[in-house]
Amino acid sequence: MSERNVLVFSNSHYADAPYDKWLEGTGYRLQMIVSASKAAEHAHLPDVSAFADYWNNPRIEQTALEIVNKRPPAQIIARCEPDILRAAKLRDIADVAGQRWHSAVVFRDKVAMKTALAHHGITVPAFARIDIPLDLLHFAEQYKYPLVVKPTTGSGSVDTHVLRDDQELQQLLDRGIRPHTEVEQFVDGPMYIVDGLVLDNELLAAHPSRYVNDCLSFRATHYLGTVMLGPDNPMRSRLVEYTRRVLARLPTPQHTAFHLEVFHTSDDDLVLCEIASRTAGGMIPAALRAATGLDIDRAWFHAQMGLPQQTPLPPAGQPATMCGSHVLIYPRQGTLDSLPAGAPPGAVQHRVRGTAGTRYDGDNRSGDWIAGYVMVSDGERAAEQAVHETAQWFEATTTWKPLQRKEPSCR
């Protein structure tokens, strides 16, 4: 019965992707490879291998290959960024259906992605791969500041730098540029996101939202949120059709979730930031589920497994009747002294990851939030207000102790 095995890579919290529950009664057997930080949440499962340094640990690939060679799986599942390429390469090796390497690289590597889309007429910012520092210096001579330097396969705004002048450029050069990096022109304008689902090569769900703050400015405000666009927002239908065009010009898998980010400029242009063949991070999937009833992760998983969908899927162009929103709270610089108990009025779901007594340095990536809240509102304006009010509630009910500076030694 080796064909009934399912190999799953997971750097997710169990509550976000309870694969065993989604497979109940199907006869499939899970083989899980998880991050060591999530091992306790998956301890009830019979076949789990846990690894530290989940993004970079080569023993993950070694273990996965051993599993594939010993018991070829019926499917290989990946939900998070570092696993997309791992799973695709293994599908190539074991000839397992699903997203293959070529598709995964185009969705994962920002230079390959922008190159492919620009070739097909989708507007992207000017960009260049940085192989050596001279590539960045030459780009800076060609284009005006600000410039954005970021990893080609990064996520969560890790190692993303906005360079506003020659001095900041020199500071980055002095620190050193990491391998696998790109530079692109900064795009001035609000960012929209579209999250959805492709099943059997058809766009079956597409839900546009907009950021409240964004994945760079949250460091100053200490919170980041999203708000689903209301049915009367003229950008909603435009973004759905834009998403359809982008997906049609990429090697999109037969079944995939996706998370698209796009800028809307003052000239009324849409300029792609990036698109990923996975579900969004944070609590965006939870906000969509609360507002629409669609669990994108479960629907995507069932499609890959060839299992029937548990809930009907509305047409991609049909707007949600309610507006979901979510807000993530980020730590300040200091020691977290106390956290609020429970959730604020209006929150339909919440998750607290911070712990009293923990010291934070304030240098956060967008995945380093300490609390998250999901709200559902009757209208886009009310949804945005809920984001701000929830952040204010958290601020008012949380206490921080400033970092203690060490006194100079008299010795």
N, C-alpha and C positions, 0 to 999 in steps of 0.2 A: 504493500500500500504506500510505497514511497511517493507516488504521485499526489498523495493527500497532504504532504507537508507544505507549510507556508513559512518562508523565511522573512522575518520582519526586522528591519532596522528602526530603532526608535530612540530619539533624543527628546521625546515628549513626555509630559506628565501623563500618568495612566488615565486620569479623568478626561483628558482631551482625546484619547484614542484607545478605548478599551476593546482591543481587537478580539479578545476571548469572548466577550459578550456579543460582539458583532458576528461571531462564527458559531454561536451556540446552535446545536442541532444539525450542523452541516457535515460533520465527520472530518473536518480538516484539523490538522495538528500544528500548533504554533511552535516555531523555533525563533526565539527573540534574541536580538543583540541590542543591548541598551547601554546608555550612559551610566556610569557608576553613580552619578548623582540622582538617577531615577530608579536605581536597583531596588530600593526598599518598596517602592510603589508597585513593582512587578514581582515581588517575592512570592506571591501566591500562585504564580504560573510555574509549570513543571520544568520547562526547558528554557532557561534564561542565562545568557552570558553577558556579564557586565564589564565595562572597560572605562578606565580613567582617560583623561585627555582625549575625549571622544572625537574631536575634530581632526586630530592628527595621528592617532595611534595606529601604526601599521598592523598591529596584531588583530585589529578588527577585520581587515581584509583577509588576513591569513585564516582566521576562524571561519569567516563566511565561505571562503573557498573550500575549506575542509568539509563544511556542511554540504555544500553543493555537490562536491565530488562523492561524498558518502551516500547522501540521500537527495537526489535531484528534486527540487521543490516544484510544486505546481505553479507557484507564483512567488515573486520577490517584491516586497513592499517597502517603500521609503516615503517618508512624509516631510523630513527636514532637509535643509540645505546640504549639509555635509554628506548625506546619504543618497542624494539624487544620482551623483556620478557613480558611487559604489554599486548601487543597485543596477544601473544601466550597464556597467561593464560586466557584471555577473550574468545579466540576462543575455548579453552577447556570447559569453563563454558557454553558458548552459543551454542556450537556445530556448529561453523562456519568453513567452509573450509579454509585451509591455513596452515602455519607453526604452529605446536603445541609445547607445553612446552618442551617436551623431545628434540626435534630438536633445539629449540631456546637456551636451556641451553648448548648444545654441541658446538654450534657456538659462544655463548656469553662468556662462562666460559673457560678461557684459560687452566685450569688444566683438566677439563673434555674433552676439545678438544684434548689436547696432549695425554691424556690417551687413548682415542679412536683411535687416529691415530697411536700411537706407537704400540698398540695391533695389528694393521693391517699392520705393517711393514714400515710405513712412518717415516723417521728419524726426530727426534725432539731433542732439547737440553735436557740435564739432568735437571729435574725440581722437585719441591716439593711445596705443599701447606703449607703456614705458618699459623698455628692455634695459636701457642704461640711462643715467641722469641726463645725458644730452638730448634724449627724446623729450623730456619735460622742458628743458631750457629752450629748445627749438619751438615747442608748442607755445610757450609763454611769449616768445618773440612774435608769433603769428597772430595771437588772439589777446584780447584785452582781459584784464582782471574783472571780476573774480574767476578763478579756476577751481575745479573740484578734482582732487586726487583721491582715488579709492581702489581697493582690491578688485580685480576682475571677477573673482568668485566669492566676494564677501557678502555679508548680510548684517543687519542690525546696526548699520552705520559704524561698524568697527573699523578703525584705521582710516576713516574718511576725514579729509582735510579740505577746508575752504581757504584758498590762498587769495588774499585781497591786494597784495602789493609785493614788490621785490623783496622786502624784508622777510615776509612770511615764507616766500619761496626759498630764500637762503636758509631760514631756520629749518625747513623741512629737509633740504639738502644736507645740512650739517648733521641732522639726526639720522639720516639714511633712509632710503626708499626701499620698502619691502619688495621682494620678488612678486611677480604676477599682479602688476598695478597698472591702472590706466589714468589718463587725465582727460577732462572734458570741460567745455565751457559751462559756466554757471548759468542756469536758466531762471530768470526772475518771473515769478508768478505762482499762484496757488497750486498745490499738488492735489490731484484727485487719485483715487484708487478704485479699481474694479475687481471684485472677487466673484468667482463663479466656477462653473463646471462644464466640461466637455464630455459627452458620452456618445459613443458610437460615431465619433467625428462630427457631432452636432453641438452647437452652443445651446445648452439647455438651462443655464442659469447665469445671470450676469447682474451683479448688484453694485452700482456706483456709490461711493462715499467720498467724503472729503476729510482732510486732516484738520484737527484743531491743534495748532502748533504743528510741527512736523518732525521728521526723524533727525533733524540737526538742532532745531531751536529748542527742543524739550530740555536741553541742558540748562538753559537760562530760566525756564518757567517751572521746571520740575514736574511737569505732567504733559502727557501726549494723549490725544483722543481722536476718535473718528466719529463721523455722523453720516448716516445713510441719507442720500438725496431723496427729497420728497417727490411725489408724482408730478407736481406742478413746476419742478425745477427744469428749465429748458436744457440744462447740461446732461440730464439723466439719459434721455434717449440718444443724444449725440455720443455720449461715452459708450453706450452699449454697442452702437454701430461701429465706433472706432475700435473697440475691443474685437469685434467680429473681423474687421479688416486685418488687424495685427495677427490674430491667430491664424488667419487664412494664409499669411505670408511666411509662416514659420513651420518647421517640421513638428507640428503639434501631435502629441500622442493620441491614439484612438480614445482613450479614457484619461482625463486629467483634471485635477483642480488647477486653478491659476490665480495669481495675484499680480495685477498690473498697476503700475504707477506712472502717471502722466502729468505734465505741467500744462497749465492753461495760461498763455502769455497775454500781455496787454494788447497785442495785435490780433487776438482771438485765434491764435494758432494752438494746436495740440502738439506738444513735443514729448516724445517718449522718454521716460526715465529708465524703466526696465520692466520686465515681466518674468515671472517665475512659474515653473510647472509644479506648483505645490500650493497648499493652503497658506493663508497669511499667518503671521505671528501674533503675539499678544493675545487679546481676547476678541479680535475681529470675528473669527468663526462663531464664537459664542453670541456676539451681538447679532449676527445675521440669523443664527438659529432662533434666537429669542423673538426676532421681528417677523421671520418668514416661516419658521418651522422646518427649514431645510438644514440638515446636518451635512455639510459639504464633505467632511472627512469620511463619514460613514457611507454616503452615496458613492464617493470615489472608490472607496475600498470594495464595496459590493460589486461595482462595475468591473474592477480589475479581477475579482474572483469569479465573475460570471454568475453572481447571485442576483435574485430579484430585488428591486428597490423596495424599501420598507414604507416610504411615503411618496405620494405623487409629486412630480416636479412641475412647477408652473412654467409657462413659456418664458424664454429669456427676456423678451421685451416687456413683460408684465411687471409693473412696479409693485413693491410691497405696500400694503395699506397702512402699516405702522413704520416708524423710523427707529431703527436700533442705533444705539451709540455705546461707546465704551471709553473709559479713561484709565490710563496707567499712571501710577504715581512713582516718581523716582526719588532716590535718597538725596538728601542734602549732604554737605560736608560736615561730618560730626558723628556723634554716637546717638543712635536711635534710643531714646529713653522710654517712650511709651507709645502704644498703638491704640487706635479706637477699637472698641468691642462691637462686633456686628457690622452692619452696613447702613448707609444713609437711607432716608426715605426715597423710594422710587427705584432703588437698585434691585434688579431681579436675579442677579448672580454676582458673587464677589469671591475674590481669592486674595489671601494675604500671604506673602512670601517673606516679608521682612521679619526680623526677630529683635525684640527689645534687648539692648545691650550690645548690639552689633555696631562696629565702627565702619563708616563709609568715607571714601575719599572724595566723592562727588564727581569722579571721572567715569561717567556711565555710558554704556552702549544701550541701544533702544530695547535690548532684551533684559536689562538689569533692573526691572521695576520691582517695587516692594509691595505694591497692592494694586489690584485691578477691579473695576466695577463695570457692570453691564446694565444699561437702562433701555427701556422701550417707551417711546413718546408718540403722541398724536401730532406729528408734524416735524419738519426739519428744524425750525427755529426753537421749538421746545426741546428737541433732542440736543441741540448745541448748548442751550441753557443748562440742561441737566449735566453736561460734561463739566462746565465751569462751577456749578454749584457743588457737585460732588468733590471736585478738587479743593474747593474752598472749605468744605466740611472736613475733609481729611486734614488739611492744614491746621484748622482750628482745634482738632481733637488729637493732634500728635505733638509730642514734645521731643526736642533734640538738645543734646549737650554739645557745646563747641569742643573741637579737638583741643586737647591740652598740649601746649607747647613745652618742649623740654627746656628746663632752665640750664643755662651754660654752666659747665663744670668749673669749679674754682681751682682745680688741679692743673 
